[in-house]
């Protein structure tokens, strides 16, 4: 069954899905954390927050890159068939 799923939904797209899902959870956590309170971060907390945001940006950019590679791969395959 795993083989059938990987055929219908390529590994590359599964990775994109995972990256975006993880990014969404991090963003939701940050939003919920700051929703009803003033957020005052100490120096160590601020650097931790910076690294969390840096990781979030990295995940989103990686997902974007994987989608672009996938799209370009589809376009190449379609051109080869035509």
Beta strands, then each sheet from edge to edge (+ up, - down):
end
